[in-house]
Amino acid sequence: MKKYILGFLLFAVATTTVSAQTEQELKDLALAQATITSSATVNGDMSTVLDFTFPGVLELMGGKEAALTTVNEAMAGMKQGGMSFQSSEVTGLVGFAQEEDEYRCIIENKVVIDSPEQQIKSTSYMLGIYSQEAKQWYFMEAAQLKNEALREMVIPGFKTSLVIPDDVREFVPKN
């Protein structure tokens, strides 16, 4: 009987260790892929950004090709208005959970945008959802989840225990 109890305890410890390593690997992957997305934004590589965009967002935008056209036009409009991304830095994982049979995370991102009149410093948050099939994370602006109508269009029935912090924006006038 002691052998069975000892075997069960060893199995429980081994399973917990493997899960913890897997979760840490998923956290590391989330940060790495969010960083790829963040860098691609600054570099104007919108195709890469969309590769990591939550599929429901792409569907709402009419598919990847339509989304790419829309995003590229928006970026061109920003540039024409004298605005440019100066930096985008993933600063940390502020939430992580396994819910509804999927892994989810909240990632903090700090962005600096220059415009002719001011510099915009923003701290925003991305919701990441891990796809087992694709073996990658998909992201969307977490603030959008606070809009119930939009949330239902992108992720019907979505509920989470993760806390989504409010975005913070600072406008610094240029002298």
ChimeraX attribute file (.defattr): number of C-alpha atoms within 10 A of each C-alpha:
attribute: neighborCount
match mode: 1-to-1
recipient: residues
	/A:1	6
	/A:2	7
	/A:3	8
	/A:4	9
	/A:5	10
	/A:6	11
	/A:7	12
	/A:8	12
	/A:9	12
	/A:10	12
	/A:11	12
	/A:12	12
	/A:13	12
	/A:14	12
	/A:15	12
	/A:16	12
	/A:17	12
	/A:18	12
	/A:19	12
	/A:20	12
	/A:21	12
	/A:22	12
	/A:23	16
	/A:24	12
	/A:25	12
	/A:26	20
	/A:27	22
	/A:28	13
	/A:29	16
	/A:30	26
	/A:31	22
	/A:32	14
	/A:33	20
	/A:34	28
	/A:35	18
	/A:36	15
	/A:37	26
	/A:38	21
	/A:39	18
	/A:40	17
	/A:41	19
	/A:42	18
	/A:43	13
	/A:44	16
	/A:45	15
	/A:46	18
	/A:47	19
	/A:48	16
	/A:49	21
	/A:50	24
	/A:51	16
	/A:52	18
	/A:53	20
	/A:54	21
	/A:55	18
	/A:56	17
	/A:57	21
	/A:58	18
	/A:59	14
	/A:60	14
	/A:61	16
	/A:62	13
	/A:63	14
	/A:64	18
	/A:65	13
	/A:66	14
	/A:67	19
	/A:68	20
	/A:69	14
	/A:70	14
	/A:71	18
	/A:72	16
	/A:73	12
	/A:74	12
	/A:75	18
	/A:76	15
	/A:77	12
	/A:78	14
	/A:79	13
	/A:80	10
	/A:81	11
	/A:82	12
	/A:83	19
	/A:84	19
	/A:85	19
	/A:86	15
	/A:87	16
	/A:88	22
	/A:89	17
	/A:90	23
	/A:91	14
	/A:92	16
	/A:93	18
	/A:94	15
	/A:95	17
	/A:96	21
	/A:97	15
	/A:98	15
	/A:99	12
	/A:100	10
	/A:101	6
	/A:102	11
	/A:103	18
	/A:104	25
	/A:105	26
	/A:106	26
	/A:107	26
	/A:108	22
	/A:109	20
	/A:110	19
	/A:111	18
	/A:112	20
	/A:113	17
	/A:114	18
	/A:115	18
	/A:116	11
	/A:117	13
	/A:118	15
	/A:119	19
	/A:120	18
	/A:121	19
	/A:122	17
	/A:123	19
	/A:124	20
	/A:125	27
	/A:126	22
	/A:127	24
	/A:128	27
	/A:129	22
	/A:130	21
	/A:131	14
	/A:132	10
	/A:133	6
	/A:134	8
	/A:135	10
	/A:136	17
	/A:137	26
	/A:138	25
	/A:139	28
	/A:140	21
	/A:141	17
	/A:142	23
	/A:143	16
	/A:144	15
	/A:145	18
	/A:146	11
	/A:147	10
	/A:148	13
	/A:149	11
	/A:150	14
	/A:151	19
	/A:152	12
	/A:153	13
	/A:154	20
	/A:155	14
	/A:156	12
	/A:157	9
	/A:158	11
	/A:159	11
	/A:160	11
	/A:161	10
	/A:162	16
	/A:163	12
	/A:164	21
	/A:165	14
	/A:166	12
	/A:167	15
	/A:168	11
	/A:169	14
	/A:170	12
	/A:171	14
	/A:172	12
	/A:173	11
	/A:174	10
	/A:175	5
